[in-house]
Amino acid sequence: MSTVIDRVSGRGYNHRVEMKSEPKPGILFTRQEIETTVRRLAAEISQDYPGKHPLLVGILKGSFMFMADLIRLLDFPLEVEFINLSSYGRGRESSGRVKVVQGLRTQVKGRHVLVIEDIVDTGLTTAFLLDYLRKRKPASLRLCTLTDKPSRRQVPVAIDYLGFTVPDKFIVGYGLDRDEEFRNLPDICTLKDE
Ligand code: IMP
């Protein structure tokens, strides 16, 4: 099996790229589109949270880049935490079982908690985390996700702040990986595979 990142000619990513066929445009969202969207989300969040000293909880590892860009645009006091959950084995399919690999070190009780996700796919991971946090009695609990793949949803998830809706394709880049690769791509790309 070869791994090929579809790419727009001229981009020349510095990754292991084996072109077995003609390149097709495969960047789903460019870095400029991502930046515009992160700005929009920051503006929406900024309407709702000043004065609340929210706790932003990012899900590792995929949300780290989004979190870093987002919080630099939020001009009010807040705290950042990360939680490490695992639901995927290697590759694309969710195992359906979510485990807390590393939990929170901050009290959630009474806090305004905003979960920062990279992608909601089946919804299993996010639903698990929202339930996990809700049990800890936050003052409020909301979800911000950069991307949403509604076509694969298995459990309902209410999204309060949404960046992009994506088609049923595996995406990588801007923090999103496949088997730990491709997180460092600055654009969100689809993987051409198999
Ligand atoms: P869910 O539990 O199926 O909603 O998946 C949530 C997690 O699976 C995300 O936080 C990602 O880590 C991973 N994931 C799901 N779809 C993709 C994708 O298209 N690209 C990269 N990671 C994905």
Residues whose N, C-alpha, C, O or C-beta is under 5 A from the ligand:
A	BS01	IMP	G62 S87 S94 I119 V120 D121 T122 G123 L124 T125 T126 K169 F170 I171 V172 L176 D177
